């Protein structure tokens, strides 16, 4: 009998002894509550608290059951689907990057400890039971401070389809791929690096009813911060080449309406067939620079497709896709983040905010921290400094979720402008507050399928919005 037939025979016997083990059901929701923040101390000096989520505990139990199920006990040389392999892999990642790592049984214990940063580790797996089935490993690491403000959410995914289930489940390959992606995400995370370089843990935000306003009512009149406010609002549903979208134009129209309501002087709308690459670049790169003054505010909103291109040196370049864009030829038909930076340099406005309801990576955020809210004259300081900031709907390979006639991202952006993002109750919403509000809200509402991102492209100031009066 040949060795190939021998292995097949053992496989059939083993499968007949084992039966099949059903994969557990995992909770599709955000791992932890919180807000987003992006400041801290060097990783090598940080004390990290590690918490396994309920999904992780369920997955570990599933793996232990799998190891004692049917033929897995009878065949000692079979690949082990062992929770310890996951723990060892994760420990190797964090222990080589942080000064100290302390495990906690739950998030409350970690929050009440003296750690500098918390990692809530969400792990899920399914193990193939028959040839042709997939073995998957999904990891989601939510990094936060002790006030449960999320710093960043890092993901990894591995998938294998083993041919001979009796001898290997493809678990090791899937786990290695997922942890490798997770490691790369941690090392490339601008928010985590910014937190690390700041060497401080922010204090908890005071309740709204006791918060002291940081600006006087007389300072909060529309126009008191800017000479003039401009907006370019772009929405594309009907693409020439790319798949159509449902609610991009309705999102753009809602944003244009809101900006007029809160005092923007000029709102330029570019919709569907008008939103060609040439038209967008002409408005942003030629027309605006001729009109906008040094004490003005500019907001650029884009709702449409976004794409990410991997460059030969390992970096990523993000693109916005205009109505005539072709995803098979980003460089000549789309608008790159490098071009966005060049546009920002051409516009002399004091403050520029890009709000992109599109998913892509490669924004090129800087590590600038900005001004601490606790300093005297905070509002005056942040409104006098130059700032170019960006908030995007999601990252690479994520899809923008649309519900009830709007994208989730735009829904929460509009609610943030209405005052829900004003977490210190000073009647002013900064761009950073908008980002800190939008990220966890969208992440939770989408079941972690969509994680917005925000950061700075230039400067240390803040784009600000006066909260509309509810009277």
MARGUKOL-545865 format. One line per 4 residues: number of its first residue (from 1); their letters; for each residue y, x, z of C-alpha. Coordinates in steps of 0.25 Angstrom, whole numbers. Example, Ala and Ser with C-alpha at 12.3 -4.5 7.8 and 13.67 -1.06 7.14 Angstrom:
2
1	AS	-18,49,31; -4,55,29
This chain:
471
1	XXXX	0,0,0; 14,6,-4; 24,8,7; 33,-3,0
5	XXXX	23,-13,2; 20,-9,16; 34,-11,20; 35,-25,13
9	XXXX	22,-29,20; 28,-25,34; 41,-32,30; 33,-45,27
13	XXXX	25,-44,40; 38,-41,48; 46,-53,42; 34,-62,45
17	XXXX	34,-58,60; 49,-59,62; 55,-72,57; 70,-72,55
21	XXXX	81,-71,65; 93,-79,62; 107,-72,63; 116,-77,74
25	XXXX	129,-85,71; 142,-77,74; 155,-83,78; 165,-83,66
29	XXXX	178,-81,74; 188,-70,78; 181,-61,87; 192,-61,98
33	XXXX	206,-68,100; 219,-61,99; 231,-55,92; 232,-43,83
37	XXXX	239,-31,87; 240,-17,81; 244,-7,92; 237,3,101
41	XXXX	233,17,104; 224,28,97; 210,24,96; 205,37,103
45	XXXX	212,33,115; 209,18,116; 199,12,125; 191,1,117
49	XXXX	185,-11,123; 173,-16,115; 169,-31,115; 157,-37,107
53	XXXX	160,-51,103; 150,-63,104; 146,-61,90; 142,-47,93
57	XXXX	134,-51,105; 127,-62,97; 124,-52,85; 118,-42,95
61	XXXX	109,-52,101; 104,-56,87; 101,-41,84; 93,-40,97
65	XXXX	85,-52,93; 83,-47,79; 77,-34,85; 67,-42,93
69	XXXX	63,-52,82; 50,-52,74; 46,-39,67; 58,-31,72
73	XXXX	50,-28,85; 38,-25,77; 44,-15,67; 50,-3,76
77	XXXX	56,4,64; 64,-8,59; 79,-7,59; 85,-11,72
81	XXXX	96,-22,72; 101,-17,86; 114,-21,92; 115,-7,98
85	XXXX	117,-2,84; 129,-10,83; 135,-6,96; 132,9,93
89	XXXX	139,8,80; 151,1,86; 152,11,98; 152,23,88
93	XXXX	164,17,81; 172,14,93; 168,25,102; 172,36,92
97	XXXX	186,29,90; 190,25,104; 192,32,117; 183,23,125
101	XXXX	175,10,122; 172,0,132; 163,-12,129; 166,-26,136
105	XXXX	158,-39,137; 169,-48,132; 183,-47,127; 189,-52,140
109	XXXX	184,-40,147; 190,-30,137; 203,-37,137; 204,-35,152
113	XXXX	200,-21,151; 208,-8,149; 204,-5,135; 214,-3,124
117	XXXX	207,-10,113; 196,-20,111; 186,-21,100; 179,-35,99
121	XXXX	167,-32,91; 161,-43,83; 147,-40,77; 138,-49,68
125	XXXX	125,-47,61; 114,-53,53; 101,-46,50; 93,-49,38
129	XXXX	80,-56,40; 74,-56,26; 76,-46,14; 88,-50,6
133	XXXX	96,-55,19; 108,-48,24; 110,-40,37; 125,-41,40
137	XXXX	134,-34,51; 148,-39,53; 157,-32,63; 171,-37,67
141	XXXX	179,-28,77; 192,-34,83; 200,-24,90; 211,-29,100
145	XXXX	219,-25,112; 217,-31,126; 227,-42,123; 217,-47,112
149	XXXX	226,-44,101; 218,-40,89; 221,-26,83; 211,-27,71
153	XXXX	198,-33,67; 189,-24,60; 176,-28,52; 164,-23,46
157	XXXX	152,-29,39; 138,-23,34; 128,-30,26; 114,-26,21
161	XXXX	103,-33,14; 90,-26,17; 78,-27,8; 67,-25,18
165	XXXX	71,-33,31; 59,-28,38; 64,-14,39; 79,-14,39
169	XXXX	89,-25,41; 100,-17,35; 107,-19,49; 110,-4,50
173	XXXX	117,-3,37; 125,-16,39; 129,-11,53; 134,2,48
177	XXXX	142,-4,37; 149,-14,46; 152,-3,57; 157,6,46
181	XXXX	167,-5,41; 171,-7,55; 174,7,58; 182,9,45
185	XXXX	190,-3,49; 193,2,63; 197,16,57; 206,9,47
189	XXXX	212,-2,55; 228,0,56; 229,-10,68; 219,-2,76
193	XXXX	225,11,72; 239,5,76; 234,0,89; 228,14,92
197	XXXX	240,22,89; 249,13,97; 242,17,110; 246,4,117
201	XXXX	240,-10,120; 249,-21,119; 252,-31,131; 247,-45,130
205	XXXX	257,-55,124; 264,-63,135; 262,-78,134; 271,-85,124
209	XXXX	278,-93,136; 282,-81,143; 285,-71,132; 299,-66,132
213	XXXX	306,-67,119; 309,-53,113; 321,-58,105; 333,-67,109
217	XXXX	334,-81,102; 347,-77,96; 339,-66,88; 329,-76,82
221	XXXX	337,-83,71; 331,-82,57; 338,-70,50; 342,-63,63
225	XXXX	331,-52,59; 333,-52,44; 345,-53,34; 336,-61,24
229	XXXX	321,-64,24; 313,-64,11; 299,-68,7; 290,-67,-5
233	XXXX	278,-77,-4; 266,-75,-13; 254,-85,-15; 243,-84,-25
237	XXXX	232,-95,-27; 230,-94,-42; 226,-80,-46; 224,-75,-61
241	XXXX	212,-67,-58; 209,-68,-43; 202,-80,-36; 212,-91,-33
245	XXXX	216,-94,-18; 219,-108,-12; 230,-107,-3; 238,-94,-6
249	XXXX	250,-101,-12; 251,-112,-1; 251,-101,9; 262,-94,2
253	XXXX	270,-107,1; 268,-110,16; 273,-96,19; 285,-97,10
257	XXXX	289,-110,16; 287,-105,30; 296,-92,27; 307,-101,22
261	XXXX	306,-109,35; 308,-97,44; 320,-92,37; 316,-83,25
265	XXXX	328,-83,15; 320,-80,2; 305,-84,0; 300,-80,-14
269	XXXX	287,-87,-18; 277,-81,-28; 265,-90,-30; 253,-90,-39
273	XXXX	256,-86,-54; 269,-80,-50; 263,-70,-40; 259,-60,-50
277	XXXX	259,-45,-47; 272,-42,-55; 279,-54,-48; 275,-50,-34
281	XXXX	279,-36,-36; 292,-39,-43; 296,-48,-31; 292,-39,-20
285	XXXX	295,-26,-26; 307,-29,-35; 315,-41,-31; 314,-41,-16
289	XXXX	319,-27,-14; 331,-31,-22; 334,-42,-13; 329,-39,1
293	XXXX	338,-32,11; 336,-22,22; 337,-33,33; 328,-43,26
297	XXXX	314,-48,29; 303,-49,18; 290,-57,19; 280,-56,8
301	XXXX	268,-66,9; 256,-65,-1; 245,-75,-1; 234,-72,-11
305	XXXX	223,-62,-14; 222,-48,-8; 213,-37,-11; 209,-23,-5
309	XXXX	206,-11,-14; 198,1,-8; 204,14,-13; 197,27,-16
313	XXXX	202,34,-3; 196,23,6; 210,16,8; 212,1,4
317	XXXX	223,-5,-4; 226,-20,-2; 231,-28,-14; 238,-42,-15
321	XXXX	233,-49,-28; 244,-56,-36; 241,-68,-45; 238,-59,-57
325	XXXX	230,-49,-48; 216,-44,-52; 207,-40,-41; 200,-31,-50
329	XXXX	212,-23,-52; 221,-22,-39; 229,-10,-42; 236,-16,-55
333	XXXX	236,-31,-52; 238,-32,-37; 248,-28,-27; 244,-17,-18
337	XXXX	248,-14,-3; 254,-1,-8; 263,-10,-17; 267,-18,-5
341	XXXX	271,-6,2; 280,-2,-9; 286,-16,-10; 289,-15,5
345	XXXX	296,-2,3; 305,-8,-8; 310,-20,0; 320,-15,10
349	XXXX	318,-27,20; 318,-24,34; 305,-32,36; 294,-35,26
353	XXXX	281,-43,30; 269,-45,20; 261,-57,24; 248,-57,15
357	XXXX	238,-68,15; 228,-60,7; 217,-51,12; 216,-36,10
361	XXXX	217,-23,17; 224,-10,13; 238,-15,18; 241,-1,23
365	XXXX	247,-5,37; 255,6,44; 252,10,59; 266,7,63
369	XXXX	266,-1,76; 280,-7,77; 288,-10,89; 283,-14,102
373	XXXX	287,-29,106; 290,-24,120; 302,-15,116; 316,-20,119
377	XXXX	323,-26,107; 309,-28,100; 314,-39,90; 326,-31,86
381	XXXX	318,-19,84; 307,-24,76; 317,-32,67; 325,-20,64
385	XXXX	314,-10,60; 308,-10,46; 294,-17,44; 284,-20,33
389	XXXX	272,-28,39; 260,-35,33; 251,-46,37; 238,-49,28
393	XXXX	228,-60,29; 216,-51,30; 209,-39,26; 199,-33,15
397	XXXX	188,-43,11; 194,-54,19; 197,-68,13; 209,-75,17
401	XXXX	205,-88,24; 212,-101,19; 211,-114,27; 219,-127,26
405	XXXX	227,-124,14; 232,-110,20; 226,-96,22; 224,-93,37
409	XXXX	233,-81,36; 245,-89,31; 242,-100,41; 244,-91,53
413	XXXX	255,-83,46; 263,-96,46; 259,-100,60; 264,-86,64
417	XXXX	277,-87,58; 279,-101,65; 278,-93,79; 263,-92,82
421	XXXX	264,-77,80; 275,-76,90; 267,-71,101; 278,-66,110
425	XXXX	286,-79,109; 299,-72,104; 301,-81,93; 299,-70,83
429	XXXX	286,-67,75; 284,-53,70; 275,-49,59; 266,-42,69
433	XXXX	265,-55,77; 262,-62,64; 250,-52,62; 246,-53,76
437	XXXX	245,-68,75; 239,-70,62; 227,-60,63; 219,-66,74
441	XXXX	223,-80,70; 217,-78,56; 206,-70,60; 201,-80,70
445	XXXX	204,-92,61; 196,-85,49; 184,-81,58; 188,-66,56
449	XXXX	186,-68,41; 201,-64,39; 209,-54,48; 224,-53,44
453	XXXX	230,-39,45; 244,-35,48; 252,-22,49; 264,-14,45
457	XXXX	267,-7,32; 280,-1,37; 290,-1,48; 290,-5,63
461	XXXX	298,-17,63; 293,-32,62; 295,-43,53; 299,-55,61
465	XXXX	300,-70,60; 308,-79,69; 298,-90,74; 303,-104,69
469	XXX	309,-114,79; 300,-125,83; 311,-135,85
